[in-house]
Amino acid sequence: MDVFELARRYHDELGIKEPSLATMAAELFDDLGLKMANFLKDEGYSLVSTKFIDYDKSLVIEVRKGDKSFEVTLRKS
């Protein structure tokens, strides 16, 4: 799968609205972020939001299950 198809999936599945950020997520993390989000959804968590911190290194996926919320951080090392 090419980077632009992955970027479209980051946009559609994780709600990353800005095309350049979706493309950056695809370039940095390949499909890892998508797999992580799908795993969490399969475990009963719902996706709340995604955001970048340290614009070039970390993608934060915020999820919720019941009354508990969590942030999963993918960090490029």
N, CA, C, O and CB atoms as a CASP TS submission, in Angstrom:
PFRMAT TS
TARGET T0000
AUTHOR 0000-0000-0000
METHOD Language model
MODEL 1
PARENT N/A
ATOM      1  N   MET     1       0.850  -1.174   0.000  1.00  0.00           N
ATOM      2  CA  MET     1       0.000   0.000   0.000  1.00  0.00           C
ATOM      3  C   MET     1       0.898   1.241   0.000  1.00  0.00           C
ATOM      4  O   MET     1       1.860   1.317   0.765  1.00  0.00           O
ATOM      5  CB  MET     1      -0.968  -0.004   1.229  1.00  0.00           C
ATOM      6  N   ASP     2       0.583   2.203  -0.854  1.00  0.00           N
ATOM      7  CA  ASP     2       1.425   3.400  -0.919  1.00  0.00           C
ATOM      8  C   ASP     2       1.055   4.397   0.185  1.00  0.00           C
ATOM      9  O   ASP     2       0.025   4.264   0.846  1.00  0.00           O
ATOM     10  CB  ASP     2       1.295   4.070  -2.301  1.00  0.00           C
ATOM     11  N   VAL     3       1.909   5.382   0.363  1.00  0.00           N
ATOM     12  CA  VAL     3       1.765   6.329   1.458  1.00  0.00           C
ATOM     13  C   VAL     3       0.478   7.145   1.340  1.00  0.00           C
ATOM     14  O   VAL     3      -0.102   7.526   2.357  1.00  0.00           O
ATOM     15  CB  VAL     3       2.964   7.257   1.500  1.00  0.00           C
ATOM     16  N   PHE     4       0.028   7.415   0.125  1.00  0.00           N
ATOM     17  CA  PHE     4      -1.171   8.219  -0.030  1.00  0.00           C
ATOM     18  C   PHE     4      -2.434   7.438   0.325  1.00  0.00           C
ATOM     19  O   PHE     4      -3.384   8.001   0.869  1.00  0.00           O
ATOM     20  CB  PHE     4      -1.265   8.736  -1.447  1.00  0.00           C
ATOM     21  N   GLU     5      -2.442   6.161   0.021  1.00  0.00           N
ATOM     22  CA  GLU     5      -3.566   5.314   0.435  1.00  0.00           C
ATOM     23  C   GLU     5      -3.594   5.204   1.962  1.00  0.00           C
ATOM     24  O   GLU     5      -4.658   5.280   2.576  1.00  0.00           O
ATOM     25  CB  GLU     5      -3.462   3.900  -0.214  1.00  0.00           C
ATOM     26  N   LEU     6      -2.423   5.024   2.567  1.00  0.00           N
ATOM     27  CA  LEU     6      -2.348   4.998   4.032  1.00  0.00           C
ATOM     28  C   LEU     6      -2.812   6.324   4.620  1.00  0.00           C
ATOM     29  O   LEU     6      -3.519   6.342   5.628  1.00  0.00           O
ATOM     30  CB  LEU     6      -0.915   4.687   4.496  1.00  0.00           C
ATOM     31  N   ALA     7      -2.420   7.432   4.000  1.00  0.00           N
ATOM     32  CA  ALA     7      -2.843   8.755   4.489  1.00  0.00           C
ATOM     33  C   ALA     7      -4.362   8.878   4.444  1.00  0.00           C
ATOM     34  O   ALA     7      -4.970   9.422   5.367  1.00  0.00           O
ATOM     35  CB  ALA     7      -2.193   9.884   3.650  1.00  0.00           C
ATOM     36  N   ARG     8      -4.975   8.377   3.379  1.00  0.00           N
ATOM     37  CA  ARG     8      -6.444   8.413   3.299  1.00  0.00           C
ATOM     38  C   ARG     8      -7.065   7.590   4.423  1.00  0.00           C
ATOM     39  O   ARG     8      -8.086   7.980   4.991  1.00  0.00           O
ATOM     40  CB  ARG     8      -6.927   7.887   1.929  1.00  0.00           C
ATOM     41  N   ARG     9      -6.457   6.464   4.740  1.00  0.00           N
ATOM     42  CA  ARG     9      -6.978   5.639   5.833  1.00  0.00           C
ATOM     43  C   ARG     9      -6.797   6.325   7.182  1.00  0.00           C
ATOM     44  O   ARG     9      -7.679   6.247   8.037  1.00  0.00           O
ATOM     45  CB  ARG     9      -6.288   4.274   5.845  1.00  0.00           C
ATOM     46  N   TYR    10      -5.656   6.999   7.385  1.00  0.00           N
ATOM     47  CA  TYR    10      -5.464   7.762   8.633  1.00  0.00           C
ATOM     48  C   TYR    10      -6.523   8.854   8.736  1.00  0.00           C
ATOM     49  O   TYR    10      -7.037   9.129   9.820  1.00  0.00           O
ATOM     50  CB  TYR    10      -4.033   8.387   8.693  1.00  0.00           C
ATOM     51  N   HIS    11      -6.845   9.470   7.609  1.00  0.00           N
ATOM     52  CA  HIS    11      -7.881  10.501   7.587  1.00  0.00           C
ATOM     53  C   HIS    11      -9.243   9.896   7.915  1.00  0.00           C
ATOM     54  O   HIS    11      -9.950  10.398   8.789  1.00  0.00           O
ATOM     55  CB  HIS    11      -7.923  11.197   6.213  1.00  0.00           C
ATOM     56  N   ASP    12      -9.611   8.831   7.228  1.00  0.00           N
ATOM     57  CA  ASP    12     -10.934   8.224   7.379  1.00  0.00           C
ATOM     58  C   ASP    12     -11.107   7.500   8.711  1.00  0.00           C
ATOM     59  O   ASP    12     -12.128   7.666   9.379  1.00  0.00           O
ATOM     60  CB  ASP    12     -11.184   7.259   6.248  1.00  0.00           C
ATOM     61  N   GLU    13     -10.133   6.711   9.094  1.00  0.00           N
ATOM     62  CA  GLU    13     -10.279   5.829  10.251  1.00  0.00           C
ATOM     63  C   GLU    13      -9.876   6.470  11.572  1.00  0.00           C
ATOM     64  O   GLU    13     -10.441   6.146  12.617  1.00  0.00           O
ATOM     65  CB  GLU    13      -9.468   4.597  10.040  1.00  0.00           C
ATOM     66  N   LEU    14      -8.901   7.380  11.534  1.00  0.00           N
ATOM     67  CA  LEU    14      -8.447   8.005  12.777  1.00  0.00           C
ATOM     68  C   LEU    14      -8.842   9.469  12.878  1.00  0.00           C
ATOM     69  O   LEU    14      -8.582  10.116  13.893  1.00  0.00           O
ATOM     70  CB  LEU    14      -6.951   7.881  12.896  1.00  0.00           C
ATOM     71  N   GLY    15      -9.466   9.993  11.838  1.00  0.00           N
ATOM     72  CA  GLY    15      -9.974  11.354  11.907  1.00  0.00           C
ATOM     73  C   GLY    15      -8.920  12.435  11.820  1.00  0.00           C
ATOM     74  O   GLY    15      -9.155  13.554  12.274  1.00  0.00           O
ATOM     75  N   ILE    16      -7.763  12.137  11.249  1.00  0.00           N
ATOM     76  CA  ILE    16      -6.741  13.170  11.068  1.00  0.00           C
ATOM     77  C   ILE    16      -7.173  14.013   9.872  1.00  0.00           C
ATOM     78  O   ILE    16      -7.042  13.587   8.724  1.00  0.00           O
ATOM     79  CB  ILE    16      -5.295  12.542  10.849  1.00  0.00           C
ATOM     80  N   LYS    17      -7.684  15.199  10.143  1.00  0.00           N
ATOM     81  CA  LYS    17      -8.325  16.021   9.115  1.00  0.00           C
ATOM     82  C   LYS    17      -7.346  16.662   8.143  1.00  0.00           C
ATOM     83  O   LYS    17      -7.600  16.688   6.939  1.00  0.00           O
ATOM     84  CB  LYS    17      -9.138  17.091   9.765  1.00  0.00           C
ATOM     85  N   GLU    18      -6.250  17.171   8.639  1.00  0.00           N
ATOM     86  CA  GLU    18      -5.277  17.880   7.806  1.00  0.00           C
ATOM     87  C   GLU    18      -4.535  16.880   6.917  1.00  0.00           C
ATOM     88  O   GLU    18      -3.864  15.986   7.434  1.00  0.00           O
ATOM     89  CB  GLU    18      -4.273  18.679   8.688  1.00  0.00           C
ATOM     90  N   PRO    19      -4.640  17.013   5.586  1.00  0.00           N
ATOM     91  CA  PRO    19      -3.999  16.048   4.686  1.00  0.00           C
ATOM     92  C   PRO    19      -2.497  15.898   4.909  1.00  0.00           C
ATOM     93  O   PRO    19      -1.968  14.790   4.819  1.00  0.00           O
ATOM     94  CB  PRO    19      -4.243  16.452   3.267  1.00  0.00           C
ATOM     95  N   SER    20      -1.805  16.999   5.198  1.00  0.00           N
ATOM     96  CA  SER    20      -0.358  16.884   5.384  1.00  0.00           C
ATOM     97  C   SER    20      -0.022  16.110   6.660  1.00  0.00           C
ATOM     98  O   SER    20       0.984  15.402   6.700  1.00  0.00           O
ATOM     99  CB  SER    20       0.284  18.277   5.429  1.00  0.00           C
ATOM    100  N   LEU    21      -0.844  16.233   7.698  1.00  0.00           N
ATOM    101  CA  LEU    21      -0.601  15.474   8.929  1.00  0.00           C
ATOM    102  C   LEU    21      -0.936  13.997   8.736  1.00  0.00           C
ATOM    103  O   LEU    21      -0.247  13.131   9.275  1.00  0.00           O
ATOM    104  CB  LEU    21      -1.427  16.053  10.089  1.00  0.00           C
ATOM    105  N   ALA    22      -1.985  13.702   7.974  1.00  0.00           N
ATOM    106  CA  ALA    22      -2.312  12.311   7.677  1.00  0.00           C
ATOM    107  C   ALA    22      -1.186  11.662   6.875  1.00  0.00           C
ATOM    108  O   ALA    22      -0.833  10.507   7.112  1.00  0.00           O
ATOM    109  CB  ALA    22      -3.645  12.219   6.906  1.00  0.00           C
ATOM    110  N   THR    23      -0.627  12.407   5.930  1.00  0.00           N
ATOM    111  CA  THR    23       0.491  11.894   5.135  1.00  0.00           C
ATOM    112  C   THR    23       1.723  11.695   6.012  1.00  0.00           C
ATOM    113  O   THR    23       2.438  10.703   5.870  1.00  0.00           O
ATOM    114  CB  THR    23       0.813  12.852   3.972  1.00  0.00           C
ATOM    115  N   MET    24       1.969  12.639   6.917  1.00  0.00           N
ATOM    116  CA  MET    24       3.108  12.506   7.821  1.00  0.00           C
ATOM    117  C   MET    24       2.934  11.274   8.711  1.00  0.00           C
ATOM    118  O   MET    24       3.898  10.546   8.943  1.00  0.00           O
ATOM    119  CB  MET    24       3.270  13.779   8.685  1.00  0.00           C
ATOM    120  N   ALA    25       1.723  11.030   9.212  1.00  0.00           N
ATOM    121  CA  ALA    25       1.472   9.842  10.033  1.00  0.00           C
ATOM    122  C   ALA    25       1.753   8.579   9.231  1.00  0.00           C
ATOM    123  O   ALA    25       2.355   7.635   9.743  1.00  0.00           O
ATOM    124  CB  ALA    25       0.019   9.833  10.553  1.00  0.00           C
ATOM    125  N   ALA    26       1.325   8.560   7.990  1.00  0.00           N
ATOM    126  CA  ALA    26       1.559   7.395   7.126  1.00  0.00           C
ATOM    127  C   ALA    26       3.047   7.184   6.887  1.00  0.00           C
ATOM    128  O   ALA    26       3.521   6.048   6.894  1.00  0.00           O
ATOM    129  CB  ALA    26       0.831   7.563   5.783  1.00  0.00           C
ATOM    130  N   GLU    27       3.783   8.263   6.675  1.00  0.00           N
ATOM    131  CA  GLU    27       5.227   8.149   6.433  1.00  0.00           C
ATOM    132  C   GLU    27       5.974   7.703   7.681  1.00  0.00           C
ATOM    133  O   GLU    27       6.882   6.875   7.601  1.00  0.00           O
ATOM    134  CB  GLU    27       5.789   9.480   5.947  1.00  0.00           C
ATOM    135  N   LEU    28       5.597   8.248   8.836  1.00  0.00           N
ATOM    136  CA  LEU    28       6.311   7.933  10.070  1.00  0.00           C
ATOM    137  C   LEU    28       5.974   6.551  10.614  1.00  0.00           C
ATOM    138  O   LEU    28       6.864   5.814  11.038  1.00  0.00           O
ATOM    139  CB  LEU    28       6.004   8.969  11.114  1.00  0.00           C
ATOM    140  N   PHE    29       4.695   6.198  10.602  1.00  0.00           N
ATOM    141  CA  PHE    29       4.248   5.007  11.311  1.00  0.00           C
ATOM    142  C   PHE    29       3.737   3.887  10.412  1.00  0.00           C
ATOM    143  O   PHE    29       3.313   2.843  10.907  1.00  0.00           O
ATOM    144  CB  PHE    29       3.184   5.380  12.264  1.00  0.00           C
ATOM    145  N   ASP    30       3.774   4.095   9.082  1.00  0.00           N
ATOM    146  CA  ASP    30       3.261   3.104   8.143  1.00  0.00           C
ATOM    147  C   ASP    30       1.834   2.757   8.575  1.00  0.00           C
ATOM    148  O   ASP    30       1.031   3.673   8.756  1.00  0.00           O
ATOM    149  CB  ASP    30       4.181   1.819   8.096  1.00  0.00           C
ATOM    150  N   ASP    31       1.487   1.504   8.747  1.00  0.00           N
ATOM    151  CA  ASP    31       0.124   1.171   9.146  1.00  0.00           C
ATOM    152  C   ASP    31       0.004   0.838  10.635  1.00  0.00           C
ATOM    153  O   ASP    31      -1.038   0.349  11.071  1.00  0.00           O
ATOM    154  CB  ASP    31      -0.375   0.007   8.327  1.00  0.00           C
ATOM    155  N   LEU    32       1.051   1.095  11.420  1.00  0.00           N
ATOM    156  CA  LEU    32       1.043   0.770  12.845  1.00  0.00           C
ATOM    157  C   LEU    32      -0.074   1.494  13.592  1.00  0.00           C
ATOM    158  O   LEU    32      -0.764   0.879  14.405  1.00  0.00           O
ATOM    159  CB  LEU    32       2.385   1.118  13.465  1.00  0.00           C
ATOM    160  N   GLY    33      -0.264   2.773  13.335  1.00  0.00           N
ATOM    161  CA  GLY    33      -1.324   3.523  14.010  1.00  0.00           C
ATOM    162  C   GLY    33      -2.701   2.963  13.697  1.00  0.00           C
ATOM    163  O   GLY    33      -3.563   2.889  14.573  1.00  0.00           O
ATOM    164  N   LEU    34      -2.905   2.571  12.454  1.00  0.00           N
ATOM    165  CA  LEU    34      -4.183   1.989  12.047  1.00  0.00           C
ATOM    166  C   LEU    34      -4.413   0.638  12.717  1.00  0.00           C
ATOM    167  O   LEU    34      -5.515   0.347  13.181  1.00  0.00           O
ATOM    168  CB  LEU    34      -4.238   1.837  10.526  1.00  0.00           C
ATOM    169  N   LYS    35      -3.373  -0.179  12.764  1.00  0.00           N
ATOM    170  CA  LYS    35      -3.485  -1.491  13.410  1.00  0.00           C
ATOM    171  C   LYS    35      -3.764  -1.340  14.898  1.00  0.00           C
ATOM    172  O   LYS    35      -4.559  -2.087  15.468  1.00  0.00           O
ATOM    173  CB  LYS    35      -2.203  -2.310  13.195  1.00  0.00           C
ATOM    174  N   MET    36      -3.100  -0.362  15.530  1.00  0.00           N
ATOM    175  CA  MET    36      -3.295  -0.124  16.950  1.00  0.00           C
ATOM    176  C   MET    36      -4.733   0.298  17.228  1.00  0.00           C
ATOM    177  O   MET    36      -5.364  -0.203  18.159  1.00  0.00           O
ATOM    178  CB  MET    36      -2.318   0.942  17.455  1.00  0.00           C
ATOM    179  N   ALA    37      -5.247   1.215  16.425  1.00  0.00           N
ATOM    180  CA  ALA    37      -6.622   1.693  16.603  1.00  0.00           C
ATOM    181  C   ALA    37      -7.624   0.561  16.370  1.00  0.00           C
ATOM    182  O   ALA    37      -8.597   0.437  17.112  1.00  0.00           O
ATOM    183  CB  ALA    37      -6.914   2.868  15.644  1.00  0.00           C
ATOM    184  N   ASN    38      -7.396  -0.257  15.354  1.00  0.00           N
ATOM    185  CA  ASN    38      -8.299  -1.387  15.087  1.00  0.00           C
ATOM    186  C   ASN    38      -8.280  -2.399  16.224  1.00  0.00           C
ATOM    187  O   ASN    38      -9.324  -2.930  16.604  1.00  0.00           O
ATOM    188  CB  ASN    38      -7.916  -2.077  13.775  1.00  0.00           C
ATOM    189  N   PHE    39      -7.099  -2.666  16.765  1.00  0.00           N
ATOM    190  CA  PHE    39      -6.994  -3.583  17.900  1.00  0.00           C
ATOM    191  C   PHE    39      -7.800  -3.060  19.081  1.00  0.00           C
ATOM    192  O   PHE    39      -8.558  -3.804  19.704  1.00  0.00           O
ATOM    193  CB  PHE    39      -5.522  -3.782  18.305  1.00  0.00           C
ATOM    194  N   LEU    40      -7.631  -1.775  19.385  1.00  0.00           N
ATOM    195  CA  LEU    40      -8.345  -1.192  20.517  1.00  0.00           C
ATOM    196  C   LEU    40      -9.857  -1.204  20.293  1.00  0.00           C
ATOM    197  O   LEU    40     -10.619  -1.458  21.226  1.00  0.00           O
ATOM    198  CB  LEU    40      -7.864   0.237  20.763  1.00  0.00           C
ATOM    199  N   LYS    41     -10.292  -0.931  19.073  1.00  0.00           N
ATOM    200  CA  LYS    41     -11.728  -0.993  18.764  1.00  0.00           C
ATOM    201  C   LYS    41     -12.251  -2.414  18.959  1.00  0.00           C
ATOM    202  O   LYS    41     -13.341  -2.610  19.497  1.00  0.00           O
ATOM    203  CB  LYS    41     -11.998  -0.516  17.313  1.00  0.00           C
ATOM    204  N   ASP    42     -11.475  -3.403  18.522  1.00  0.00           N
ATOM    205  CA  ASP    42     -11.875  -4.803  18.690  1.00  0.00           C
ATOM    206  C   ASP    42     -11.977  -5.184  20.168  1.00  0.00           C
ATOM    207  O   ASP    42     -12.736  -6.085  20.526  1.00  0.00           O
ATOM    208  CB  ASP    42     -10.879  -5.727  17.981  1.00  0.00           C
ATOM    209  N   GLU    43     -11.221  -4.507  21.019  1.00  0.00           N
ATOM    210  CA  GLU    43     -11.238  -4.766  22.461  1.00  0.00           C
ATOM    211  C   GLU    43     -12.320  -3.965  23.183  1.00  0.00           C
ATOM    212  O   GLU    43     -12.421  -4.027  24.408  1.00  0.00           O
ATOM    213  CB  GLU    43      -9.880  -4.444  23.060  1.00  0.00           C
ATOM    214  N   GLY    44     -13.129  -3.214  22.435  1.00  0.00           N
ATOM    215  CA  GLY    44     -14.245  -2.490  23.041  1.00  0.00           C
ATOM    216  C   GLY    44     -13.998  -1.027  23.334  1.00  0.00           C
ATOM    217  O   GLY    44     -14.847  -0.370  23.936  1.00  0.00           O
ATOM    218  N   TYR    45     -12.858  -0.499  22.926  1.00  0.00           N
ATOM    219  CA  TYR    45     -12.561   0.916  23.133  1.00  0.00           C
ATOM    220  C   TYR    45     -13.125   1.724  21.967  1.00  0.00           C
ATOM    221  O   TYR    45     -13.201   1.235  20.840  1.00  0.00           O
ATOM    222  CB  TYR    45     -11.030   1.149  23.276  1.00  0.00           C
ATOM    223  N   SER    46     -13.511   2.943  22.244  1.00  0.00           N
ATOM    224  CA  SER    46     -13.967   3.820  21.165  1.00  0.00           C
ATOM    225  C   SER    46     -12.942   4.937  20.977  1.00  0.00           C
ATOM    226  O   SER    46     -12.379   5.457  21.939  1.00  0.00           O
ATOM    227  CB  SER    46     -15.386   4.410  21.475  1.00  0.00           C
ATOM    228  N   LEU    47     -12.721   5.283  19.734  1.00  0.00           N
ATOM    229  CA  LEU    47     -11.767   6.329  19.399  1.00  0.00           C
ATOM    230  C   LEU    47     -12.379   7.688  19.732  1.00  0.00           C
ATOM    231  O   LEU    47     -13.488   8.001  19.298  1.00  0.00           O
ATOM    232  CB  LEU    47     -11.364   6.253  17.900  1.00  0.00           C
ATOM    233  N   VAL    48     -11.652   8.489  20.502  1.00  0.00           N
ATOM    234  CA  VAL    48     -12.125   9.818  20.867  1.00  0.00           C
ATOM    235  C   VAL    48     -11.480  10.862  19.961  1.00  0.00           C
ATOM    236  O   VAL    48     -12.166  11.705  19.383  1.00  0.00           O
ATOM    237  CB  VAL    48     -11.818  10.120  22.351  1.00  0.00           C
ATOM    238  N   SER    49     -10.158  10.797  19.845  1.00  0.00           N
ATOM    239  CA  SER    49      -9.455  11.780  19.017  1.00  0.00           C
ATOM    240  C   SER    49      -8.031  11.319  18.750  1.00  0.00           C
ATOM    241  O   SER    49      -7.538  10.363  19.349  1.00  0.00           O
ATOM    242  CB  SER    49      -9.451  13.165  19.696  1.00  0.00           C
ATOM    243  N   THR    50      -7.394  12.024  17.839  1.00  0.00           N
ATOM    244  CA  THR    50      -5.970  11.838  17.573  1.00  0.00           C
ATOM    245  C   THR    50      -5.324  13.207  17.535  1.00  0.00           C
ATOM    246  O   THR    50      -5.964  14.196  17.179  1.00  0.00           O
ATOM    247  CB  THR    50      -5.727  11.061  16.237  1.00  0.00           C
ATOM    248  N   LYS    51      -4.066  13.261  17.899  1.00  0.00           N
ATOM    249  CA  LYS    51      -3.332  14.525  17.827  1.00  0.00           C
ATOM    250  C   LYS    51      -1.847  14.220  17.726  1.00  0.00           C
ATOM    251  O   LYS    51      -1.394  13.124  18.057  1.00  0.00           O
ATOM    252  CB  LYS    51      -3.631  15.426  19.064  1.00  0.00           C
ATOM    253  N   PHE    52      -1.111  15.200  17.267  1.00  0.00           N
ATOM    254  CA  PHE    52       0.342  15.094  17.223  1.00  0.00           C
ATOM    255  C   PHE    52       0.933  15.942  18.336  1.00  0.00           C
ATOM    256  O   PHE    52       0.451  17.034  18.635  1.00  0.00           O
ATOM    257  CB  PHE    52       0.894  15.533  15.841  1.00  0.00           C
ATOM    258  N   ILE    53       1.987  15.412  18.941  1.00  0.00           N
ATOM    259  CA  ILE    53       2.821  16.212  19.828  1.00  0.00           C
ATOM    260  C   ILE    53       4.224  16.090  19.265  1.00  0.00           C
ATOM    261  O   ILE    53       4.554  15.080  18.643  1.00  0.00           O
ATOM    262  CB  ILE    53       2.735  15.734  21.350  1.00  0.00           C
ATOM    263  N   ASP    54       5.036  17.079  19.467  1.00  0.00           N
ATOM    264  CA  ASP    54       6.363  17.083  18.844  1.00  0.00           C
ATOM    265  C   ASP    54       6.195  16.789  17.359  1.00  0.00           C
ATOM    266  O   ASP    54       6.666  15.757  16.880  1.00  0.00           O
ATOM    267  CB  ASP    54       7.318  16.034  19.519  1.00  0.00           C
ATOM    268  N   TYR    55       5.548  17.658  16.641  1.00  0.00           N
ATOM    269  CA  TYR    55       5.009  17.428  15.304  1.00  0.00           C
ATOM    270  C   TYR    55       5.733  16.417  14.438  1.00  0.00           C
ATOM    271  O   TYR    55       5.143  15.908  13.486  1.00  0.00           O
ATOM    272  CB  TYR    55       4.983  18.681  14.597  1.00  0.00           C
ATOM    273  N   ASP    56       6.945  16.115  14.719  1.00  0.00           N
ATOM    274  CA  ASP    56       7.638  15.170  13.846  1.00  0.00           C
ATOM    275  C   ASP    56       7.868  13.805  14.478  1.00  0.00           C
ATOM    276  O   ASP    56       8.559  12.973  13.890  1.00  0.00           O
ATOM    277  CB  ASP    56       8.950  15.744  13.433  1.00  0.00           C
ATOM    278  N   LYS    57       7.305  13.549  15.669  1.00  0.00           N
ATOM    279  CA  LYS    57       7.659  12.295  16.328  1.00  0.00           C
ATOM    280  C   LYS    57       6.505  11.513  16.936  1.00  0.00           C
ATOM    281  O   LYS    57       6.549  10.283  16.905  1.00  0.00           O
ATOM    282  CB  LYS    57       8.628  12.574  17.379  1.00  0.00           C
ATOM    283  N   SER    58       5.488  12.138  17.480  1.00  0.00           N
ATOM    284  CA  SER    58       4.527  11.415  18.311  1.00  0.00           C
ATOM    285  C   SER    58       3.087  11.609  17.871  1.00  0.00           C
ATOM    286  O   SER    58       2.618  12.735  17.703  1.00  0.00           O
ATOM    287  CB  SER    58       4.669  11.843  19.736  1.00  0.00           C
ATOM    288  N   LEU    59       2.404  10.506  17.690  1.00  0.00           N
ATOM    289  CA  LEU    59       0.974  10.498  17.396  1.00  0.00           C
ATOM    290  C   LEU    59       0.265   9.950  18.625  1.00  0.00           C
ATOM    291  O   LEU    59       0.596   8.865  19.102  1.00  0.00           O
ATOM    292  CB  LEU    59       0.643   9.645  16.110  1.00  0.00           C
ATOM    293  N   VAL    60      -0.709  10.694  19.138  1.00  0.00           N
ATOM    294  CA  VAL    60      -1.458  10.293  20.319  1.00  0.00           C
ATOM    295  C   VAL    60      -2.853   9.881  19.874  1.00  0.00           C
ATOM    296  O   VAL    60      -3.552  10.635  19.197  1.00  0.00           O
ATOM    297  CB  VAL    60      -1.517  11.442  21.378  1.00  0.00           C
ATOM    298  N   ILE    61      -3.247   8.679  20.263  1.00  0.00           N
ATOM    299  CA  ILE    61      -4.579   8.163  19.981  1.00  0.00           C
ATOM    300  C   ILE    61      -5.317   8.116  21.317  1.00  0.00           C
ATOM    301  O   ILE    61      -4.937   7.372  22.221  1.00  0.00           O
ATOM    302  CB  ILE    61      -4.527   6.736  19.283  1.00  0.00           C
ATOM    303  N   GLU    62      -6.375   8.916  21.430  1.00  0.00           N
ATOM    304  CA  GLU    62      -7.160   8.937  22.663  1.00  0.00           C
ATOM    305  C   GLU    62      -8.349   8.004  22.493  1.00  0.00           C
ATOM    306  O   GLU    62      -9.099   8.108  21.522  1.00  0.00           O
ATOM    307  CB  GLU    62      -7.630  10.384  23.014  1.00  0.00           C
ATOM    308  N   VAL    63      -8.515   7.091  23.448  1.00  0.00           N
ATOM    309  CA  VAL    63      -9.604   6.120  23.406  1.00  0.00           C
ATOM    310  C   VAL    63     -10.355   6.126  24.737  1.00  0.00           C
ATOM    311  O   VAL    63      -9.864   6.624  25.750  1.00  0.00           O
ATOM    312  CB  VAL    63      -9.064   4.702  23.093  1.00  0.00           C
ATOM    313  N   ARG    64     -11.546   5.566  24.701  1.00  0.00           N
ATOM    314  CA  ARG    64     -12.382   5.499  25.897  1.00  0.00           C
ATOM    315  C   ARG    64     -13.069   4.140  25.949  1.00  0.00           C
ATOM    316  O   ARG    64     -13.464   3.575  24.928  1.00  0.00           O
ATOM    317  CB  ARG    64     -13.430   6.650  25.913  1.00  0.00           C
ATOM    318  N   LYS    65     -13.198   3.639  27.167  1.00  0.00           N
ATOM    319  CA  LYS    65     -13.966   2.418  27.407  1.00  0.00           C
ATOM    320  C   LYS    65     -14.722   2.633  28.703  1.00  0.00           C
ATOM    321  O   LYS    65     -14.124   2.791  29.767  1.00  0.00           O
ATOM    322  CB  LYS    65     -13.042   1.134  27.476  1.00  0.00           C
ATOM    323  N   GLY    66     -16.039   2.638  28.602  1.00  0.00           N
ATOM    324  CA  GLY    66     -16.846   2.927  29.789  1.00  0.00           C
ATOM    325  C   GLY    66     -16.570   4.342  30.257  1.00  0.00           C
ATOM    326  O   GLY    66     -16.635   5.284  29.467  1.00  0.00           O
ATOM    327  N   ASP    67     -16.265   4.496  31.526  1.00  0.00           N
ATOM    328  CA  ASP    67     -15.991   5.821  32.072  1.00  0.00           C
ATOM    329  C   ASP    67     -14.493   6.131  32.156  1.00  0.00           C
ATOM    330  O   ASP    67     -14.102   7.137  32.749  1.00  0.00           O
ATOM    331  CB  ASP    67     -16.611   5.943  33.444  1.00  0.00           C
ATOM    332  N   LYS    68     -13.665   5.286  31.573  1.00  0.00           N
ATOM    333  CA  LYS    68     -12.211   5.488  31.610  1.00  0.00           C
ATOM    334  C   LYS    68     -11.712   5.910  30.240  1.00  0.00           C
ATOM    335  O   LYS    68     -12.161   5.397  29.215  1.00  0.00           O
ATOM    336  CB  LYS    68     -11.485   4.202  32.073  1.00  0.00           C
ATOM    337  N   SER    69     -10.782   6.849  30.236  1.00  0.00           N
ATOM    338  CA  SER    69     -10.167   7.246  28.967  1.00  0.00           C
ATOM    339  C   SER    69      -8.655   7.098  29.074  1.00  0.00           C
ATOM    340  O   SER    69      -8.066   7.229  30.147  1.00  0.00           O
ATOM    341  CB  SER    69     -10.550   8.708  28.593  1.00  0.00           C
ATOM    342  N   PHE    70      -8.046   6.821  27.921  1.00  0.00           N
ATOM    343  CA  PHE    70      -6.616   6.555  27.845  1.00  0.00           C
ATOM    344  C   PHE    70      -6.032   7.230  26.630  1.00  0.00           C
ATOM    345  O   PHE    70      -6.733   7.500  25.655  1.00  0.00           O
ATOM    346  CB  PHE    70      -6.338   5.053  27.808  1.00  0.00           C
ATOM    347  N   GLU    71      -4.739   7.501  26.693  1.00  0.00           N
ATOM    348  CA  GLU    71      -3.998   7.987  25.525  1.00  0.00           C
ATOM    349  C   GLU    71      -2.900   6.997  25.218  1.00  0.00           C
ATOM    350  O   GLU    71      -2.111   6.630  26.088  1.00  0.00           O
ATOM    351  CB  GLU    71      -3.410   9.413  25.767  1.00  0.00           C
ATOM    352  N   VAL    72      -2.859   6.567  23.967  1.00  0.00           N
ATOM    353  CA  VAL    72      -1.810   5.672  23.485  1.00  0.00           C
ATOM    354  C   VAL    72      -0.911   6.514  22.605  1.00  0.00           C
ATOM    355  O   VAL    72      -1.385   7.130  21.651  1.00  0.00           O
ATOM    356  CB  VAL    72      -2.394   4.423  22.704  1.00  0.00           C
ATOM    357  N   THR    73       0.368   6.554  22.903  1.00  0.00           N
ATOM    358  CA  THR    73       1.310   7.381  22.151  1.00  0.00           C
ATOM    359  C   THR    73       2.225   6.502  21.314  1.00  0.00           C
ATOM    360  O   THR    73       2.894   5.602  21.824  1.00  0.00           O
ATOM    361  CB  THR    73       2.138   8.268  23.100  1.00  0.00           C
ATOM    362  N   LEU    74       2.239   6.785  20.017  1.00  0.00           N
ATOM    363  CA  LEU    74       3.208   6.165  19.108  1.00  0.00           C
ATOM    364  C   LEU    74       4.303   7.194  18.907  1.00  0.00           C
ATOM    365  O   LEU    74       4.034   8.316  18.477  1.00  0.00           O
ATOM    366  CB  LEU    74       2.547   5.723  17.724  1.00  0.00           C
ATOM    367  N   ARG    75       5.516   6.826  19.209  1.00  0.00           N
ATOM    368  CA  ARG    75       6.634   7.768  19.124  1.00  0.00           C
ATOM    369  C   ARG    75       7.712   7.202  18.236  1.00  0.00           C
ATOM    370  O   ARG    75       8.185   6.085  18.447  1.00  0.00           O
ATOM    371  CB  ARG    75       7.201   8.084  20.516  1.00  0.00           C
ATOM    372  N   LYS    76       8.093   7.963  17.258  1.00  0.00           N
ATOM    373  CA  LYS    76       9.201   7.574  16.360  1.00  0.00           C
ATOM    374  C   LYS    76      10.506   7.821  17.084  1.00  0.00           C
ATOM    375  O   LYS    76      10.755   8.924  17.571  1.00  0.00           O
ATOM    376  CB  LYS    76       9.159   8.370  15.002  1.00  0.00           C
ATOM    377  N   SER    77      11.341   6.792  17.157  1.00  0.00           N
ATOM    378  CA  SER    77      12.630   6.972  17.859  1.00  0.00           C
ATOM    379  C   SER    77      13.755   7.094  16.877  1.00  0.00           C
ATOM    380  O   SER    77      14.909   7.250  17.276  1.00  0.00           O
ATOM    381  CB  SER    77      12.906   5.809  18.814  1.00  0.00           C
TER
END
